[in-house]
Amino acid sequence: MATMLQVSAQKWSEEVNQTNKAALLAWVKETGIQLVQINGQRKYGGPPPGWAGSVPPSGTEVFIGKIPQDIYEDKLIPLFQSVGKLYEFRLMMTFSGLNRGFAYAKYMNRHSAQEAIVVLNNFEIQPGHPILVCRSTDKCELCIDGLASSVKEHQLLPLLQELTTGVLSLSLHPSPYKKQRQLAEVKYTTHQAAAIAKKSLVEGTLCLFGDQIEVDWLKPSIKQEVHKGAPVQDVPEILPFSHTRRDAPSQGPSEPADCHMLSAVGSVVDYLKLECEKRQLGPPQFYTKCVQRNPEGWLQFWYQVTIPSCPSPFSGLIWIKPDHSQLEDHEKVKNTVALQLLKVLGLPVV
């Protein structure tokens, strides 16, 4: 059976990593697997050959980071297939034929995705090169900043539908960053549709209605700005903290007893930083902001935690019982969130 690796011959003619490229081509020929390169990524499956079911639900995709740039699908796909059947595998590529250090693997079910995280996170794919494996977040929203104040939704929507595919909804807001300009929130049907739209708009159409625009993912901080008075409730799937009604918390805050087992290193935040350092994930950065107080005196905080090796920040809302000083309130929020992050990332709580 003839096999085909659908990639640009020009890209593969570069004198970069020829040995591993040759090994990949030999593996493709031997297995009959087809890889298709499009929009800066090389993809297997989506669906795979012989697939007859529906697309797997959310929560079945994992993010793979810290991949050595000379590693390809001949090593990665068999490794991730060893824990479950793959629906799709996407490796991000550079024009020189190296990978960009990260990939996505979508499984048939959530159990296999969780198994991949447990088994393969910190797996040494090369001696001294552990990879990162965690739950992938399905970002489906873009923001388009810099639109004139005269632009209306009924004008912008059909234009975006013509330039991109999968537009689900659109809303316009005064830009918090550009005077007398508007920012558009655009939601797409899937992460893949949003990613392709972002690439198309950034690389192809730099001007809408005669205006220079900026296109990016809709980050929680931006959402917070454009929805003033309505705190962001944007918790990535990887961090399943509970959302509560804005008038009363569903549960009390984590008291110091929750953190007593970590007191030897000073605080839960210090312990999280220590564990991230051990695993070369990068130092976590915490951002907290008090957004409201309810009649009983409880405080609701918006938080965001960025860890360099994780694809997206962790963010959301949390209620706490206030202490005497504002500093203690913020520290309590950080420690509570850090404790949850330790569990979510599978780091030991001792």
Stockholm file with secondary structure:
# STOCKHOLM 1.0

chainA/1-350         MATMLQVSAQKWSEEVNQTNKAALLAWVKETGIQLVQINGQRKYGGPPPGWAGSVPPSGTEVFIGKIPQDIYEDKLIPLFQSVGKLYEFRLMMTFSGLNRGFAYAKYMNRHSAQEAIVVLNNFEIQPGHPILVCRSTDKCELCIDGLASSVKEHQLLPLLQELTTGVLSLSLHPSPYKKQRQLAEVKYTTHQAAAIAKKSLVEGTLCLFGDQIEVDWLKPSIKQEVHKGAPVQDVPEILPFSHTRRDAPSQGPSEPADCHMLSAVGSVVDYLKLECEKRQLGPPQFYTKCVQRNPEGWLQFWYQVTIPSCPSPFSGLIWIKPDHSQLEDHEKVKNTVALQLLKVLGLPVV
#=GR chainA/1-350 SS CCCCEECCHHHHTSSSSHHHHHHHHHHHHHHCCCEEEETTEEEEESSCTTCCSCCCCTTCEEEEECCCTTCCHHHHHHHHHTTSCEEEEEEEECTTSCEEEEEEEEESSHHHHHHHHHHHTTCEEETTEECEEEECCCCCEEEEEEEETTCCHHHHHHHHHHHSSCEEEEEEEECSSSTTEEEEEEEESSHHHHHHHHHHHHHTCCEETTEECEEEECCHHHHHHHTTTSCCCCCCTTSCCCCCCTTSCSSCCCCGGGGGGGGGGSSHHHHHHHHHHHTTCCCCEEEEEEEEECTTSCEEEEEEEECTTSSSCEEEEEEECCCSSHHHHHHHHHHHHHHHHHHHTTCCCC
#=GC SS_cons         CCCCEECCHHHHTSSSSHHHHHHHHHHHHHHCCCEEEETTEEEEESSCTTCCSCCCCTTCEEEEECCCTTCCHHHHHHHHHTTSCEEEEEEEECTTSCEEEEEEEEESSHHHHHHHHHHHTTCEEETTEECEEEECCCCCEEEEEEEETTCCHHHHHHHHHHHSSCEEEEEEEECSSSTTEEEEEEEESSHHHHHHHHHHHHHTCCEETTEECEEEECCHHHHHHHTTTSCCCCCCTTSCCCCCCTTSCSSCCCCGGGGGGGGGGSSHHHHHHHHHHHTTCCCCEEEEEEEEECTTSCEEEEEEEECTTSSSCEEEEEEECCCSSHHHHHHHHHHHHHHHHHHHTTCCCC
//
